[in-house]
Structure formats: structure tokens, C-alpha cells
Amino acid sequence: LDVGCGSGQLVIEACGNSYAATGIDYAKEMIQHCLENATSAGVDADFQLGSIFDLSFAGSQFEVISALGFIEYLSQSELEEFFKLVGQLLTDSGRLLIGTRNRLFNVATLNQFTQIEIELDTFDSLVQQALVFQDANLLNQGFEFLARFAEIQRQPETHPETGGIRVDTRYQYSPGELYHRLDCAGYDIDQIYPVHYHPFPPGFKSDHPDEHARVATYAQHHGARDKRLIPWCSTLVISARRKTNA
């Protein structure tokens, strides 16, 4: 089940590899794109129009539920409800995949997002969390070390435009913040993947996009599971499973 499936490419890829997959999105035009893309790919994919909070999946369970670029648009109360809801839809061995903007990256950008963290008095705690991701000994012991950063940080009231997207609400989360929310909702984190590695500062990237892409692609290829890259990645993907006693 892909929540907020966009143009449906993840669902289509899954169906093309013999998995039964369903995509949902509340934007009618996106569902239309999904259906067109599925027809072009020659796959029989299931797409449904609506919100995860309104659609009924009575009697259904899923091995994988993905939500990539979705939770950053939810309110804090909706996020709590979302984690509880999808937990009921997962099989005992199922995995929840969450992709979201990485708040730790604000430490490295040295731009308006960095200034916001300074004004919110969250910069120091984010730096401390980023430092821990360089400790190989801790990283080899699972993710319990994130418990020390398990708190709900203050969020800005509005968010600057980034990547051409202008929205008032586009939350960012650090791994520690998501560890806290997932733990409270009855999940254990089993992996964190660094995504969208940025080897250069934003200004240099704009002036030298080809060089940036080449180095970023190399790092992504050779370090897809290297958690030391996380503070320099604008996105992270978390794989979580329900606690055995949840």
C-alpha cells in the first residue's frame, strides 16, 4: 500500500515485479495520471481516490506500507493518528516505510533553514544528534541511541519555499523525533536510509549542478546504507516494524 502515491510509479514498479499493490491519493488529477501511467506500463495496478483517514481497508493487511513525502504535510495530531492507523493494516512481519525531509540537514545548509533552527533554539540539539551519526560503535548497535534525542522539537509556524514548493506547512523531522513518535505508536526502527545526498553547499550546487549530481550519485550508490551520510541528506527513509508486544 502506497499512501500519497503521486504519479503511481512505485505501485507500478511493484506490480511489474509480481506484487499486488495499491496506491491511494486524495488528488483526482494524480489518480488519473496513475491510471494513464499504469496503462502505458502494461500493468494492472489498483489506485483509489481518497484519504488514508477516510478509505476503508476492512479485512485487508499489507506486508509493506509506504508513505514517501507524505507525513511532512500532516498536522501533529494527524501524524499520531496515521501511525496508529497503518499499524492496524500491517501484517505481523510487515514494514512501514516513511520518507520525509530530514531536519538534521538544516545544520549543514547554512541558509535560511539554519537560521530558523537558531531562532527556535533547536540548532544545538540537532548538531549533537548529527555528531552521533558519526560514531560507528553506536551505529552498529541498532537505533536505541536515538532515545536520547526522543523529544518533540519546536516547529516554525511557516516554512520557506524549497525545491520550487511553496506551502505554509511542510514539517521536517530529525531521526530522533521520528524515533520518539514511532516508539510511542508501537514501532521499532530497523533501518534508516540516507537519500538525496548534498556534497556541496546550496549556492555551489546551483553554480555547478553537473558536478554536484556526479558526486551525489557516487555517494548514493556506494553509501545507500551508510548512516554517516544522514546529516548531509535532505531526505531520509525509515523502515519500521510493529513491536512484538504492540
C-alpha positions, 0 to 999 in steps of 0.5 A: 500500500502506497499512501500519497502515491503521486504519479503511481510509479512505485505501485507500478514498479511493484506490480511489474515485479509480481506484487499486488499493490495499491496506491491511494491519493486524495488528488483526482488529477494524480489518480488519473495520471496513475491510471494513464501511467499504469496503462502505458506500463502494461500493468494492472495496478489498483489506485483509489481516490481518497484519504488514508483517514477516510478509505476503508481497508476492512479485512485487508493487511499489507506486508509493506506500507509506504508513505514517501513525502507524505507525513511532512504535510500532516498536522501533529495530531494527524501524524499520531493518528496515521501511525496508529492507523497503518499499524492496524493494516500491517501484517505481523512481519510487515514494514512501514516505510516513511520518507520525509525531509530530514531536519538534521540537514538544516545544520549543514545548509547554512541558509535560511533553514539554519537560521530558523533552527537558531531562532527556535533554539533547536540548532544545538540539539540537532548538531549533537544528534548529527555528531552521533551519526558519526560514531560507528560503535553506536551505529552498529548497535541498532537505533536505541541511541536515538532515545536520547534525542526522543523529544518533540522539537519546536516547529516554525509556524511557516516554512520557506519555499524549497525545491520550487514548493511553496506551502505554509506547512511542510514539517521536517523531522530529525531521526530522533523525533521520528524515533520518539513518535514511532516508539510511542505508536508501537514501532521499532526502527530497523533501518534508516536510509540516507537519500538525496545526498548534498556534497556541496553547499546550496549556492555551489550546487546551483553554480555547478549542478553537473558536478554536484549530481556526479558526486551525489550519485557516487555517494548514493550508490556506494553509501545507500546504507551508510548512516554517516551520510544522514546529516548531509541528506535532505531526505531520509527513509525509515523502515519500521516494524510493529513491536512484538508486544504492540 
